[in-house]
Amino acid sequence: FAESLQKAAERCEQPGLATELLLEAGRTLETVIGDAARACAIYQRVFASQAPEELVAEAGRRAIPLLERAGREAELLEALSRMSELSSAPEQRRALLGKVAELAHKLGDGARAAVAWQARLALDSEDIEALDALITGAAAQQQWPALAQLLQQRIKAPAGGSRRRQDQVWLAGTLADRLNDPSAAIEVWRGIQQSFGEDPESVTALTDLLSRTERWPELAEVLSQAAARQIARFTELQTQLGDAYRERLDQPELAAQRYRDALQVEPRSEPARLGQHALLGDERCNRIAVPSLVDAYARTAEWQKTLSLLEPRLLIAATP
């Protein structure tokens, strides 16, 4: 029956009907007779013809699984590529292009894989799977301008949020070290600080880049702000530790030492001052607390507060 259909197709003078007869012959060979190889040959014949597009697409849909099962990967790649061109449904075309890219990569055709992934990006500029593959390829091939552009796309993509900071750091390094554009790298690092806060890594990077570009006023500002934050953090930690020694551990001497350390770095620290004031009447530690407060008030020119400590100072002086 299949052979009769093929002969009828060859004799038929109507191209559309002839193609339908061939497809029916292929279906018969595939599903009734079980001859996948001959069925696939017929489908491929139709697929390569100038038949109406819907019949060509039908032939492709039937040929692809047969080629896949037979392990005929080179032919499968061609079939998938042609089907991706024929498909008008975005999701279907996206899936087909993904298969083309993966198979091309498997067969060692990186350029063809990249073209397929780029076609995916043309459908959706935030396609994370395509961006991942293209970024990996651009990095491996040291295509630095392309890598920078792709990283920018992935940074903006909603699905890239979990590694946004990592990508921004990678982008900044690429701009500074590969593309010799330290000014652009500086802007990326400023964006990192704005989104994720200041940390030693960002301060170090900005210090290096601002030095390279001789942007001295900006460098001074960065270092000044970093120093201020470090001072604030140190003062906060010392005060918290002093509070723990004073309120929880009944070790006022150690508490007074911690408050003193905080005030030596930031004499205006109100929490550290309050901690020392709470210890003024404790004979175990007032020889630490009182001088510490006197020094803090002297450094900030708060003479009235210095005078308020006269009685505790006299008490210490009178105590052997």
N, C-alpha and C positions, 0 to 999 in steps of 0.2 A: 504494500500500500504506500509506503514512504517513497519507494522508487517511482511509483506511478505518479505521485504528486510532484516529484522532481521533474519528470518528463513532461507533465502537463504544464509546469511552470516555464520550462524551456520553450514550449510551443506557444505559450500564451503571448499575445501581442499587446496586452494591456499591462504596463509596468506595475501598477498597484496590485492588481490581481495576481500577477506572477509572483510578486514578493510575498503576498499572503499565502500562496500555495507552498512556497519554499519554507515559510515559517511553520506551516502545518506539518510539512514533511519532517522538519527538525523536531517538533514536539512529539511526533509519532516515534521517531527514532529514540528520543530521550526517555519518554515516559512509558511507551508500550514495548518497544523492542529492547530498550536498555543499552543502546549503542551511543554512549556519551560522546565518543570521539567524532563519529560521523555527524551527530547532531550539532556539535560545537562547530564543525567545519561549515555547515550550512548557515548557522547563525553568524559566523564571522563573514561569510560571503555576503549576506544581507547587510551586515553592519558596515562593510566597506563600500557598499553600493550607493547609488544616488537615489535610492528609493525615498518615498515620503518620510519625513522626519520621525513621525510617530512609530512607523514600522522599523526604522533603523534603531530607534531607542528600545523597542521591544526586543529586537535581536540582541542588542547589547546587554539588556537585563538578563536574558537567558544564557548568553555566552559567558558572562563574568563568573558565576558560581562554578561552571564547568571548567573554566580555565584555572580557577583557584584550586579546585579539587585535584586537578591534574598536575599542579605545580608548575604550570607554564607561566612563569612570572613576568617575563619580558612581554609576552602577548597580553597578559593581564594588565600590565601597566598601560599599554597603548589603549586597551579597551576602557579602562577607568578614565584615562585622559579624555577620550572622545566623549564618553558619557557625561563627564563634568561640563563639557562644552555644550552638550545638547540639553542639559537640565536647565529648566527655568525656575524651579522651586528653590529659593535660597537655602533652606535647611538641607535639602537633598544635595545641592551643589556643594555646600560646605562639607558634608560628610564624604562625598566623592573626592574632593580636593585633598582632604585629610588622608584618605587611603592612597591617593597618588603620591603625596609627599612621603608618607611612611615607606611605601614600596620602593620609590625612587631612591630614598636614603639606604634602604636595605640592599639595593642593587648597586650602590656606589655612585649614583648619579646625584651628587649634592646640588648641582646647579638646577636640575629639574625639580628637586624637592623644594628648593628655595622659591622657584617660580610658583609652585603650587601654594606654598604658604603665603606668598605675597598676594596671590589671588584671593586667599581666604581673608587677608587683611583688607582687601578692597571691598569685600562684602561687609566686614565688621572691623573697624579700626581698633576695637578693644578685645579682639579674639586672643585670649590668654594663651591657648595652646599654640597658635601660630606665632605669637610673639616669643614664647619660650623657645620654640625651635629655631626661629630666625636669630634670636640673641645668641643662642649656643653656637650656631653656625658662624655668625659674624665674629664672635670672640675667637673661635678656633682658627678662622682664616685671617684674623687681625685686620678686619675691615672696620677701622675705628670710627669714621664718620657715620657709617650705617649703624654701628653698635650704639653710638650716642643717641641717634634718632630713635632707635627701637627702644632703648632704655627709657627715654622720655615718654614714649607711648605707653609702656607698661606702667610707669609711675602714675600716669593719669588714669589708667584703667581701674574701674571700681574693684574688679576681682584681684588686682595686684596689691591690695592694701597690706596683706600680711608680710610682704617683703619690700614695702615701699622705701623704708629707710635704707635697707641694704642696697637697693637699686640706686638710690640717690648717692650713696657713698661711692658705688661703682661708677656712676656717671661722672661724679666730681673727679675721681681719679683718672678716668679716661680723658676728660677735657684737659686736665692739668698736665698729665704725663704723656699722653699719646697724641693729643691734638694741639698741644702747646697753647692752650687758651686758659691761663690761670684766672683771668677776670670772670669768665663764665663759671669756672669751678668755684670761685668765691661766692657767687650768687647762689649756687646749688647748696653750698655749706650753710649760707645764711638761711636758706629755706629749711634745711634740716633742723637748725636750731629753733626756728620759728615753730616747726611742727612737733619736734620731739624734745626740745629743751637743750640747754647747754650741757656738754659733758667734756671730759678731758680730750677725747678724740676730736671733737669739732673745734675746740680751742687750739689744739696743736695744729690741725690742718689749716685753719684760718691764719694762725701766726706765720706758718711757713709761706702760704700763698701771698699774704699781704706784704711780707718781707721781700719775696721775689718780685712783686710788682711795685715795690718802693712806695706803698701807700701808708706812710708813717702815721698820719693822724688817726686813720682807721685802726691801725695796729695798736696804737696806744689805747684807743677806746676799748678794743677787744680785751686786751690784757688787764686794763683797769677794771672792767666789768667782771672778768673772771676772778680777779683777786678779791674784789668786794664780795662776790658770792662765796668764795672759799673762806673768807674771814667770817661771814655771817654763819656759814655752816659749822665752822670750828667753834664759834662762840655758843651756838645753839647746843652742840653736843656736850661741851664742857659744862654748860649750865644744867642740862638735863642730868648729867652724871652727878653734879653737885647736889641737885635736888634728891636724887636717889640715895646718896650717902647721908643726907640730912634727915629726910623724911622716912626712909624705909630701913636703913641699915644702922642708924645711930652711930655714925662715924663723922662727927662734925669737923674734925681736923682735915680729913680728906675732902669733905664738902667745901670747906673754906679754901683749900688749895685749888680746887676746880673753878670756883668762882673767881679766884685771883687770876688764874690762867686766862679765863674768858675776858676779864676786865683789862688785862695787860694788852690783849689784842684789840678789844673794842671797849674803851672806857665808858661809852655811853649806853652799854647794854643794860637795859632796865631790869630784865629778869635776873641777871647776875648780881646787880646792885641789891635787888630785893632779897636775894639769897644771903648775901653777906650781912645785910641789916638784921636778918632773922637770927644771925649768929653773934651779934655784938655782945649780948649778955652772957654768952657761954664761955666760961673761963678756960675751957679746953682748947678753944680756937680763936679767941678774940685777938690774940697777938698776930694772927694772920689776917683776920677779917678787917680790923680797923685800919692798919696801914694800907691795905688793898683799896679800901674806899677813899682814903685820903689821897692816895696817888691818882685814882680815877678822877676825883673832883678837881684836883690840881691840874691835870692834863686837859680838862675841859673848861678850866677857868670858872668853876662854880664855887666861888669862895664862901657864899652863905652856907652851902651844904658842908663845906670843909669845917666852918666854925661850929656847925651842929654836932660835929664829932668830938668837940673839945672834952666833954665829960668822959666818954669812953677812953680817950687818949690819956687823960689824967689818971683814970682808974688803973690803966695798964702800967703807967709810970710808977704808981704807988704800990703796985703789987710786986713782991720780990720774985 
